[in-house]
Amino acid sequence: MPLAHFDGALAVVTGAGGGLGRAVALALAEQGASVLAADIDLPAAERTVTLAKTLGPGGAAYEVDVADRAAMETFAAEVREAHRVPDIVVNNAGIAVSGSFMDTGVEDWERILGVNLWGVVHGSRLFGKQMVDRVTALPNKPDKPNFGGHIVNIASAAAFTPSRALPAYCTTKSAVLMLSQSLRAELAGHRIGVSAVCPGFTDTGIVRNATLVGGDAAGHARLRERGQKALRMRGYPPEKVAERVVDAIIKNRAVVPVNVEGHLLHALSRISPGATRLIARIPAPR
């Protein structure tokens, strides 16, 4: 059952200190939801809440490393105790590692798996359990069935296609996509929706903050500059992705490709997966 009305809803958004996370938090606030902005950068999360208060009920900021299981368990308990069980959870926090598989070290893998995959696992597991318990505890009336909530996991168009330049990133995002679809099947009976939103190129700070492996510092600087320029030229703002997140919640959509490249790669992965494997062989520009 989709959540059609946001007034009075409580939303948790991770990675809400900037970029897509901030855009999603503000979009939900504008719809009438109270927003709990979580980020590893507390001042950035606080700025998001300040902006949210100009659009809606406001909320609160939390400093959280989503890769830290104990920190996420503490965070989920604090949300329930200080507020209540959230109605919406957006697992958005993510990082990028760019470079070949052979150049990607174990520490790089551990960090990207910790944030991009374990962060989604922790958020879905902890808050999903709270939502299930809430549905189980409340009597269900035929004329007004209990709404369990909605979980949105931010994947990527990279989940649809392999890449020799982004093997770690593609791996984590494809895992988020499969996790979301599996969780959606499990939670449907509790009237809890789960959506995987898969944006293509979006003008956020992900390239600026990415970890680049292989090559030298000068090469990394050039790649970072070119990547940021390409995103600016693409001109797809995070606010448009946030609109799709809101739509996914309202309509309880399962998989949501965003923008032209997102739809194209999604279609290609279904129609001709061999083509995506051929595209992956094209060397990245130096």
Secondary structure, 3 states (H helix, E strand, C coil): CCCCCCCCCEEEEECCCCHHHHHHHHHHHHCCCEEEEEECCHHHHHHHHHHHHCCCCCEEEEECCCCCHHHHHHHHHHHHHHCCCCCEEEECCCCCEECCCCCCCHHHHHHHHHHHHHHHHHHHHHHHHHHHHHHHHCCCECCECCCCEEEEEECCHHHHCCCCCCHHHHHHHHHHHHHHHHHHHHHHHHCEEEEEEEECCCCCCCCCCCEECCCCHHHHHHHHHHHHHHHHHHCCCHHHHHHHHHHHHHHCCCEEEEHHHHHHHHHHHHHCHHHHHHHHCCCCCC
